[in-house]
Amino acid sequence: MKLSSRQRDFLSRLLDLCREAEGPVHYADVARALDVNPVTAYEMLRLLENKGLARSETVRPQRRKSRSIVVFSPAEKAVTLLAELTGDPASERDWEEAKASIL
């Protein structure tokens, strides 16, 4: 699968943030990490989701009156693809360990 450098940047940063958070992250966190507008991050993450490289879910914060939020995480396909593109097999192994600790 072919990705633009911008798509790779978003995907790589999403993977890093999810590892740090040990779970899915809000698109605004990705926006801050990449110094882009939250709408830009949301649209790029949706594009990656349409390519099968990211997953989204709607979660309701524990505070009762808070609105639901959309969080994203990399799909397993993304981890494999990034490892192939970077030539770093450790990336996939690290993600598997992080995923196991989350689940």
Rosetta silent file (secondary structure, phi, psi, omega in degrees, C-alpha in Angstrom):
SEQUENCE: MKLSSRQRDFLSRLLDLCREAEGPVHYADVARALDVNPVTAYEMLRLLENKGLARSETVRPQRRKSRSIVVFSPAEKAVTLLAELTGDPASERDWEEAKASIL
SCORE:     score description
SCORE:     0.000 S_00000001
   1 L     0.000  136.438 -178.155    0.000    0.000    0.000 S_00000001
   2 L   -95.209  132.760  177.281    1.310    3.393   -0.939 S_00000001
   3 L  -126.071  144.424  173.506    1.227    6.230    1.603 S_00000001
   4 L   -73.512  163.917  179.317    2.212    9.848    1.230 S_00000001
   5 H   -63.077  -34.054  178.383    4.876   11.151    3.593 S_00000001
   6 H   -66.825  -41.835  177.504    2.178   13.125    5.420 S_00000001
   7 H   -63.571  -40.758  176.955    0.065    9.999    5.871 S_00000001
   8 H   -62.590  -40.864  178.856    3.127    8.147    7.206 S_00000001
   9 H   -60.645  -46.948  179.954    3.802   11.010    9.630 S_00000001
  10 H   -63.203  -44.921 -177.834    0.255   10.903   10.978 S_00000001
  11 H   -64.749  -43.289  179.210    0.253    7.133   11.236 S_00000001
  12 H   -63.677  -43.162 -179.960    3.625    7.026   12.950 S_00000001
  13 H   -67.626  -39.046  176.499    2.629    9.723   15.423 S_00000001
  14 H   -59.190  -44.982  179.212   -0.679    7.989   16.132 S_00000001
  15 H   -61.023  -46.219  179.391    1.214    4.787   16.896 S_00000001
  16 H   -60.940  -46.226 -178.477    3.652    6.610   19.201 S_00000001
  17 H   -64.756  -39.425  179.263    0.888    8.426   21.075 S_00000001
  18 H   -68.001  -34.212  175.666   -1.146    5.254   21.538 S_00000001
  19 H   -64.547  -46.236 -179.797    1.905    3.468   22.902 S_00000001
  20 H   -62.590  -42.973 -177.364    2.517    6.287   25.378 S_00000001
  21 H   -80.958  -12.994 -175.138   -1.143    6.439   26.407 S_00000001
  22 L    57.106   40.291  177.732   -1.468    2.648   26.363 S_00000001
  23 L   168.437 -176.226 -179.544   -4.696    2.997   24.421 S_00000001
  24 L   -61.764  154.254 -179.770   -6.607    5.058   21.858 S_00000001
  25 E  -126.564  154.383  177.615   -6.081    8.827   21.726 S_00000001
  26 E   -73.318  146.938 -177.941   -8.275   11.780   20.838 S_00000001
  27 H   -61.832  -26.708  178.069   -7.607   13.344   17.456 S_00000001
  28 H   -65.437  -30.841  176.615   -6.806   16.673   19.167 S_00000001
  29 H   -66.181  -40.164  177.103   -3.815   14.961   20.807 S_00000001
  30 H   -65.559  -41.908  179.132   -2.542   13.959   17.380 S_00000001
  31 H   -59.339  -46.296  179.328   -3.134   17.513   16.145 S_00000001
  32 H   -62.579  -42.270 -177.907   -1.087   18.976   19.013 S_00000001
  33 H   -64.295  -31.483 -178.441    1.727   16.490   18.468 S_00000001
  34 H  -102.408    0.911 -179.675    1.964   17.388   14.784 S_00000001
  35 L    55.885   50.535  176.110    1.185   21.091   15.238 S_00000001
  36 L  -127.492  167.521  177.157   -1.823   20.999   12.904 S_00000001
  37 L   -66.394  141.234  178.679   -5.446   22.051   13.199 S_00000001
  38 H   -56.074  -34.929  178.791   -7.662   19.461   14.951 S_00000001
  39 H   -64.815  -39.904  177.365   -9.945   19.316   11.902 S_00000001
  40 H   -61.132  -45.103  179.339   -6.946   18.453    9.731 S_00000001
  41 H   -62.970  -44.413 -179.351   -5.961   15.671   12.123 S_00000001
  42 H   -59.709  -47.441 -178.804   -9.514   14.331   12.252 S_00000001
  43 H   -63.724  -40.857  179.455   -9.819   14.254    8.456 S_00000001
  44 H   -67.293  -40.613  178.721   -6.427   12.561    8.016 S_00000001
  45 H   -65.772  -36.273  175.512   -7.228    9.954   10.666 S_00000001
  46 H   -65.686  -39.455  177.128  -10.553    9.241    8.955 S_00000001
  47 H   -61.595  -44.414  177.930   -8.699    8.837    5.648 S_00000001
  48 H   -64.467  -35.067  176.500   -6.314    6.382    7.303 S_00000001
  49 H   -64.653  -42.203  178.513   -9.311    4.578    8.768 S_00000001
  50 H   -63.126  -27.102  177.386  -10.850    4.279    5.295 S_00000001
  51 L   -85.253   -1.567  179.827   -7.580    2.691    4.136 S_00000001
  52 L    82.760   16.236 -176.059   -7.822    0.178    6.973 S_00000001
  53 L  -103.104  -10.768  178.747   -4.853    1.636    8.849 S_00000001
  54 E  -139.731  159.378  176.220   -6.636    3.227   11.814 S_00000001
  55 E  -126.236  147.401  174.976   -9.663    2.490   13.947 S_00000001
  56 E  -124.656  155.903  173.102  -11.999    4.903   15.644 S_00000001
  57 E  -150.097  150.970  177.459  -14.451    4.496   18.444 S_00000001
  58 E   -98.782  126.510 -179.640  -16.809    6.797   20.251 S_00000001
  59 E  -125.178  150.390  177.676  -16.379    6.811   24.004 S_00000001
  60 L  -104.875  121.096  177.996  -18.232    8.592   26.738 S_00000001
  61 L   -58.065  158.490 -176.049  -16.005   10.166   29.383 S_00000001
  62 L   -67.457  -23.311  176.137  -16.651    9.086   32.940 S_00000001
  63 L   -69.405  129.330 -171.047  -18.052   12.483   33.848 S_00000001
  64 L   -56.235  -45.657 -172.484  -21.807   12.146   33.449 S_00000001
  65 L   -91.853    5.737  179.320  -22.626   15.306   31.511 S_00000001
  66 L   -75.456  148.357  176.457  -19.640   15.175   29.184 S_00000001
  67 L   -76.487  158.365  175.189  -20.179   14.628   25.498 S_00000001
  68 L   -67.808  151.180  177.766  -18.929   11.531   23.763 S_00000001
  69 E  -126.419  157.136  178.149  -15.554   11.830   22.071 S_00000001
  70 E  -101.467  126.003  177.178  -13.963   10.090   19.104 S_00000001
  71 E  -118.969  155.019 -176.763  -10.654    8.368   19.766 S_00000001
  72 E  -126.357  152.257  172.951   -8.326    6.678   17.304 S_00000001
  73 E  -146.049  155.639  178.515   -5.822    3.854   17.386 S_00000001
  74 E   -73.237  143.370  173.220   -3.701    2.229   14.686 S_00000001
  75 L   -77.940  159.063 -179.894   -5.018   -0.939   13.091 S_00000001
  76 H   -58.261  -34.383  178.618   -2.740   -3.975   13.148 S_00000001
  77 H   -58.864  -34.791 -179.117   -2.245   -3.529    9.411 S_00000001
  78 H   -67.318  -40.846 -179.515   -0.680   -0.116   10.136 S_00000001
  79 H   -62.047  -45.489  179.005    1.905   -1.546   12.500 S_00000001
  80 H   -63.136  -45.128 -178.947    2.984   -4.096    9.919 S_00000001
  81 H   -62.788  -46.162  179.412    3.072   -1.506    7.146 S_00000001
  82 H   -63.123  -37.749  177.685    5.145    0.969    9.165 S_00000001
  83 H   -63.020  -39.862  178.292    7.580   -1.791   10.120 S_00000001
  84 H   -66.556  -43.687 -176.966    7.975   -2.651    6.427 S_00000001
  85 H   -68.497  -35.488 -178.209    8.417    0.988    5.404 S_00000001
  86 H   -94.034  -12.189 -177.539   10.955    1.754    8.117 S_00000001
  87 L    70.564   25.766 -176.062   12.615   -1.643    8.077 S_00000001
  88 L  -115.295   93.647  179.665   12.104   -1.855   11.858 S_00000001
  89 H   -66.239  -18.814  179.030   10.693   -5.206   12.980 S_00000001
  90 H   -65.861  -29.472 -179.651   10.867   -3.998   16.600 S_00000001
  91 H   -57.375  -45.944 -179.335    7.971   -1.614   15.911 S_00000001
  92 H   -66.674  -41.468 -179.877    5.576   -4.484   15.412 S_00000001
  93 H   -64.691  -43.497  178.731    6.877   -6.353   18.452 S_00000001
  94 H   -61.074  -42.063 -179.381    6.605   -3.224   20.643 S_00000001
  95 H   -66.169  -40.261  179.129    3.044   -2.639   19.499 S_00000001
  96 H   -60.757  -40.142  178.038    2.078   -6.239   20.204 S_00000001
  97 H   -66.239  -43.463  179.168    3.422   -5.874   23.747 S_00000001
  98 H   -64.347  -42.171 -179.503    1.581   -2.580   24.264 S_00000001
  99 H   -63.249  -41.379  179.696   -1.621   -4.025   22.845 S_00000001
 100 H   -63.353  -36.530  179.815   -1.395   -7.044   25.141 S_00000001
 101 H   -72.685  -27.535  178.779   -1.009   -4.796   28.174 S_00000001
 102 H   -74.213  -44.547 -176.691   -4.056   -2.745   27.124 S_00000001
 103 L   -82.557    0.000    0.000   -6.286   -5.737   26.552 S_00000001
